[in-house]
C-alpha cells in the first residue's frame, strides 16, 4: 500500500548575507528561513526486498542524482534496515529556483521513511544525516522557521510574521556555484542580529550578481517593485518574491502577471506543513 500526500514545502530566504569565506572555499552566511504552504507531494510504498526505486520525479534529474533517492539510501545505510521503498514525487517546486525543492524532497523522504520503516531515529540524528545532502536540508527536517548561520545549517528557531507572498518563477535555472564565485559578490557583511533584521531589514547580497547574469530575474524583480512590494530573491534564485499583508492583494498581483510568466501565491508558515503532518501522526 502507498502512503500518500507527504508534503515537501517550499522555503524563502527573507534575507541572505555572506559574512566571510572559509578556508575550504565555502561561505559563511546569515539568513532567515520561512516555509510556504506550497509543496511538492511525495508518496512512498515500503518494499521487502531492500530496493530503493523512484517511480517518477523531477524531469531531467537522473534517479541516482535525485536527493530523495540519496536520502532514502542514506537512511537505509545508517540504520541497517532491510526495508526498501518505492518513491513517487509530484513536482510543483521549480528546480534551480532557490526555494529548496530538492532539499525539501530529501527531508520529507528522511522523515517519512523513518516513520514508515520504524527506524526510530531522533530528529537530531536525521538532521545530521540531512546535512550530508545539503546545507539547507536540516531546516526542512527541523520544520520550524529559523535564523541560519554557518553554511546555513546552524539554526535558531524564529517567528517572523506569517504574511502572504507572490512568488515569481522566471524561466531560468540559476547555478548556485556560479553566484558564489562571482567576483562582485559581497563577502564581508557585518554580522547582524534578529533584532537588527526586524528593526531595519536586510537584503540578499546574491541579488546583484544574479540580476547581472539572468535578465529574466532582473525583469521579475523590477515588475514586483512596480506593483507595490519590496522584491526579494530567494537563496541564489531564480525565484523572486514579494510580501503582501492580505491574500487578496497577493492574488490581485498574481492575476496581473504577464501572460507568459509563471507564479504562485502562498502563505508564510513558521511550522512547516511536513511538521504538521508528522504531528498529526504523533511524530512530533
C-alpha positions in Angstrom: 0.0 0.0 0.0 1.1 3.5 -0.8 1.4 6.2 1.9 0.4 9.3 0.0 0.5 13.1 0.2 3.6 13.7 2.2 4.3 17.5 1.8 7.7 18.8 0.8 7.2 22.6 1.3 9.0 25.5 -0.4 11.0 27.9 1.7 12.0 31.5 1.1 15.1 33.3 2.5 13.8 36.6 3.9 17.3 37.9 3.6 20.8 36.4 2.9 24.2 37.9 3.9 27.6 36.4 3.3 29.8 37.2 6.3 33.1 35.5 5.1 34.8 32.9 3.0 36.0 29.7 4.7 39.4 28.0 4.0 37.6 25.3 2.1 36.2 27.8 -0.3 32.6 27.7 1.0 30.9 30.8 2.5 29.6 31.6 5.9 26.1 33.0 5.8 23.3 34.6 7.8 19.8 34.1 6.6 16.2 33.8 7.9 14.3 30.8 6.5 10.5 30.7 6.4 8.3 27.9 4.9 5.5 28.3 2.4 2.2 26.3 2.3 3.1 25.4 -1.3 4.6 21.9 -1.6 5.8 19.0 -3.7 3.8 15.9 -2.9 5.6 12.6 -2.1 4.2 9.1 -1.8 6.0 6.0 -0.5 5.5 2.3 -0.7 7.6 0.0 1.6 9.4 -2.8 -0.2 10.5 -6.0 1.4 13.4 -6.6 -1.0 15.5 -3.6 0.2 15.4 -1.9 -3.2 15.0 1.9 -3.5 13.2 2.9 -6.7 11.9 6.2 -7.9 8.7 5.7 -9.8 8.5 9.3 -11.0 10.1 12.7 -10.0 11.7 15.8 -11.4 12.2 15.9 -15.1 15.8 15.9 -16.2 17.1 14.6 -12.9 18.6 11.1 -13.0 17.3 8.7 -10.3 20.8 8.3 -8.8 21.2 12.1 -8.6 17.8 12.7 -7.0 18.2 14.0 -3.4 15.1 12.0 -2.3 16.7 8.8 -3.6 20.0 9.6 -2.0 18.2 10.4 1.3 16.5 7.1 1.3 19.7 5.2 0.6 21.5 7.2 3.3 18.8 6.4 5.9 18.9 2.8 4.9 22.7 2.6 5.2 22.8 4.4 8.6 20.1 2.3 10.2 20.8 -1.1 8.6 17.2 -1.7 7.8 16.3 -4.4 5.3 13.3 -2.4 4.1 13.3 -0.6 0.8 10.9 1.8 -0.8 9.2 3.0 -4.0 9.2 6.8 -4.2 6.9 8.9 -6.3 7.3 12.7 -6.4 4.8 15.1 -7.8 6.8 18.2 -8.6 5.4 21.7 -8.1 8.5 23.4 -6.8 10.9 24.6 -9.6 14.4 23.2 -9.9 17.1 25.7 -9.5 14.7 28.2 -8.1 16.1 28.9 -4.6 13.0 27.7 -2.8 14.5 24.4 -1.7 12.7 21.9 -4.0 15.3 19.1 -4.0 16.3 19.7 -0.4 12.7 19.6 0.8 12.1 16.4 -1.0 15.1 14.9 0.7 13.9 16.0 4.1 10.4 14.6 3.6 11.9 11.3 2.5 14.0 11.1 5.6 11.1 11.9 7.9 8.5 9.8 6.1 10.7 6.7 5.8 12.0 6.9 9.3 8.3 6.7 10.3 7.2 4.1 7.7 10.3 1.9 8.3 10.1 2.2 12.0 13.8 3.0 12.2 13.3 5.3 15.2 16.0 7.9 14.6 15.6 11.1 16.6 15.3 14.5 14.9 18.9 15.4 15.7 20.1 12.2 14.1 18.0 12.9 11.0 19.3 16.4 10.8 22.9 15.2 10.9 22.2 12.8 8.0 20.4 15.7 6.2 23.5 17.9 6.3 25.4 15.4 4.2 22.8 16.0 1.5 22.9 19.8 1.5 23.3 22.8 3.9 19.6 23.7 3.7 18.2 20.2 4.2 18.4 20.3 8.0 15.9 23.3 8.3 13.3 21.2 6.4 14.0 18.3 8.8 13.5 20.5 11.9 10.4 22.0 10.4 10.4 25.4 12.0 11.3 28.8 10.6 14.8 29.6 11.6 17.7 32.0 11.7 20.5 30.3 9.9 24.3 30.8 10.3 27.4 28.9 9.3 26.7 27.4 6.0 23.1 27.9 6.8 22.8 24.8 8.9 23.3 26.4 12.4 19.6 27.0 13.2 17.8 29.0 15.9 14.0 28.9 15.8 12.4 32.1 14.8 8.9 33.6 14.5 8.8 36.0 11.6 5.4 37.4 10.6 3.3 34.8 8.6 2.5 37.0 5.6 1.3 36.3 2.1 3.7 36.0 -0.8 3.6 36.2 -4.5 6.5 34.1 -5.9 7.5 34.6 -9.5 9.3 31.7 -11.2 11.5 33.1 -14.1 12.2 30.6 -16.9 15.8 30.1 -15.9 17.7 27.8 -13.6 20.4 29.6 -11.5 23.7 27.8 -10.9 24.4 28.4 -7.2 28.1 27.8 -7.5 28.5 30.4 -10.2 26.8 33.0 -8.0 29.1 32.3 -5.1 32.1 32.6 -7.4 31.0 35.9 -8.8 33.8 38.5 -8.2 31.3 41.2 -7.4 29.5 39.2 -4.6 29.8 40.9 -1.3 31.5 38.5 1.1 32.2 40.7 4.2 28.7 41.7 5.5 28.9 42.6 9.2 27.1 40.1 11.3 23.6 41.2 12.4 21.1 40.0 15.0 17.4 39.1 14.7 16.6 42.4 16.3 18.6 44.2 13.7 16.7 42.4 10.9 13.3 43.1 12.5 14.0 46.8 13.1 15.7 47.8 9.9 15.5 44.9 7.5 18.3 43.3 5.3 18.7 42.3 1.7 20.0 39.3 -0.3 23.6 40.0 -1.4 23.2 37.4 -4.2 20.7 39.7 -6.0 23.3 41.8 -7.7 25.2 39.0 -9.4 22.0 37.2 -10.3 20.5 40.4 -11.8 23.6 40.8 -14.0 23.7 37.3 -15.2 20.0 36.5 -15.6 18.0 39.3 -17.2 14.7 37.4 -16.7 15.3 37.6 -12.9 16.0 41.3 -13.1 12.8 41.8 -15.0 10.8 39.9 -12.4 12.3 41.9 -9.6 11.6 45.2 -11.4 8.0 44.1 -12.0 7.4 43.3 -8.3 8.9 46.7 -7.3 6.4 48.4 -9.6 3.5 46.5 -8.1 3.5 47.7 -4.5 6.0 45.4 -2.8 9.7 45.2 -2.0 11.1 42.4 -4.2 13.4 39.8 -2.8 15.5 36.9 -4.3 15.2 33.6 -2.5 18.5 31.9 -2.0 20.5 32.4 -5.2 17.3 32.4 -7.2 15.9 32.2 -9.7 12.6 32.7 -7.8 11.8 36.1 -6.6 9.0 37.1 -4.2 7.1 40.0 -2.7 5.2 40.1 0.6 1.6 41.3 0.9 -0.4 41.9 4.1 -3.6 40.4 2.6 -4.2 37.3 0.5 -6.4 39.3 -1.9 -3.6 41.7 -2.7 -1.2 38.9 -3.4 -3.7 37.2 -5.7 -4.5 40.5 -7.5 -0.8 40.9 -8.2 -0.7 37.3 -9.4 -3.6 38.0 -11.8 -1.7 41.0 -13.2 1.4 39.0 -14.2 2.3 39.0 -17.9 0.6 36.0 -19.6 3.8 34.1 -20.2 5.0 34.3 -16.6 4.6 31.6 -14.0 3.9 32.5 -10.4 2.1 31.3 -7.3 0.6 32.7 -4.1 1.4 31.1 -0.8 1.2 31.8 2.9 4.4 32.0 5.0 4.4 29.3 7.7 6.7 29.1 10.7 5.7 25.5 11.3 6.1 23.6 8.1 3.3 21.5 6.6 5.5 18.5 6.9 5.9 19.0 10.7 2.2 19.4 10.9 1.7 16.1 9.1 4.1 14.3 11.5 2.5 15.9 14.5 -0.9 14.5 13.4 0.8 11.1 13.3 2.3 11.6 16.8 5.8 12.0 15.4 6.4 15.5 16.9 
